[in-house]
């Protein structure tokens, strides 16, 4: 049962921005389509993929690896815990809403990655899962999303029109292929302004 923890960032590399919009349960746009809104300040995030397989022996003692399950999870720990964030999370969890999320993995807070570029990743089909709890004072609100593979390809355009507050140069269109959980990590130059 290997688990691949793809990354844990923000406090180490530095970025706080993320964007979210509500989508249908297949990742397609609502009608009328929702627009991306910038999320609350993020303390950190983690994206992990688990692949579980089962090994079985047949009558002759030969072992066979059976197809397993793939699961992905995106955890956003917010640096703020207030009524607006809590009410959003509670409604999303209880109503089973689905979201598309774009994460700025590395941004201007640390001057970009090793090449001076910002990094983004697109998760087209996410749903809040598990428990939601808050203890005051002093606890961060943690949003745990199950990331689902999309049944058909989904795309997002990385620019300030699509993502309010976006501060990279136009990153073009990022596409997630059918059956995938997330896009590849996209490196984008800082904006010229």
N, C-alpha and C positions, 0 to 999 in steps of 0.2 A: 504494500500500500504506500507507494512513494507520494509525497506531497512536494510540489514545487512552489516555493514561496518566491514569486517573481520579484517583488521589491517591497521595501518599506522606506519611505522617503519623507521629505519635508523638513523635519528637524535636522537631518543630516545634510541634504542637498539644498533645500529651500524652495518652496513654492506654496502658495496658499489658495490659488484660484481653482475653481471647478464650476461647471455649469450643468444645469439639469432641466429637463422638460418632460412632461408626461406624454406617454405613447400608448398605443394599444398593446394587448398581450402578445402580439407577434412582432413588436418593434416598429410597426408602421405608424405614420402620423395619425393623430386624432382628426376628426372633422368637426369644426375647423381645426387646423393644426395648432398645437401649442408652440411657443417660442422658448428658446433657451433663456434661463435666468441665471445670474451669477449666484452661486451658493454662499453660505455663510463662511466666515474665516475658518480655515482648516488647520488643525494642529498637526495632523499626520494622516496618512492613508496607507492601506496595505491591500494588494491584489494577490490572491493566491489561487492556484489551480491544483486540484487533487485528481489523480488518476488511480482508480482502484481496479485491480484485476484479480481473478481467482484462478488458482492452479489446482487441477484435479487429476487424479490417477484413474486410468481405465483398468479393466480386468487383467490386462497383461502387465500392469505395473508401469506403463508409460505415462508420463505426465504431460498434461496439456494446459496451456494458458487460455482461459476463456475471456471473451471480450468483457471489458469492465465498464465502470461508470466514470464519467468525467464531471467534475463539479468545479465551479468557480465562485469566488467570493470577493467582494470589494467592501472594505471597511473604511469609513470616513470618520475620523475623530474630530469633532468641531472644537474650536478654541473658545466657543461661546455656547452658553446654555441658557436660553431664554424662552419666553412663551411662544414666539413666532416659530422657532426651530422645533420646539416640542410639539406644538399643535400640528405642524406640517408632518412630522414623523408619525405621530399618533394616527392621524387621518390616513396617511399613506399605508401604514401597516394594517389597520383595521379594515380598510376598504380594498386592500389587495391591489393598489395601483402599480403601474409599470412605468419605468422612466428610462430615458436615454441620458447618459452622463459623459461629459468630457472632463478630463483631469489635466491640469497643467502640472506635470511631474517635477520639472525643474524650471524656474523662472528667474525674474530679475532680482529677487531677494538675495541671491548668491552670485549674480553675474552670469547665470547660465551654467551649462554643463562643462565638461573638460574642454570642449571646442567653442565655448562661449555661446552656445545655442540653447534655446528653450525646448522642452520636451512635452509632448501632448499624447494622450491616449484616449480612444473613444470606446465606450461601452454602450452598445445600442439597446440592450434589453436587460434591465435591472429591476428587482423587486425587493422591498424591505422584507427582511425575514428575521426570525428568532425573537428574542426578547428586546423590549425597550424599557430602560429603567433610568431613573434620574435620582441622584442623592445630592442634596444641597447642604452646605455650601461647597463650592470648589470642585465639582466634578465636571468633566467634559462630557458632552452628549455624543454617544457613539452610534452611528448609523451603519448597520450591517446589511448589505445588499447581496442577494443571490444573483449572480450574473448568469443569464441563460443564453444558450446558443441561439442565434437568429435563424428562422426558417428560410429567409431570403436575404440577399445582401442589403446592407444599410449603409448610408453615407452621411457625412457631415462636412461642411466647408469651414475651414479654420480661418476666420477673419472677424473683424469688429462688427460687421453687420449681423452675422449669425450668433456670435458670442459677445455680449456686451462686456466691455472692460478688457477685451482681448488685447494683449500688448506685444504680440509677435508680428513679424512680417506675414503677409498672406501665405498660409501653408497649403493652399490648394484644397482638394477634396480628399478626405480619408474614408476608405471603404472597408467594411467588415464583410467578409464572404459568408455565404450561407453555411451554417453549421459551426461557425466560430463564435467565441465569447467576446473578443475584443480586437481592436486594430493592433497593428504593430506600433511600436513607439515611434512617433514622428518628431524629427528634429527640425526646428524652425529658427531662422535668424531673428534677432530682436528687430522691432520696427525701427524705421529710420528716424522717426520723430522723437 
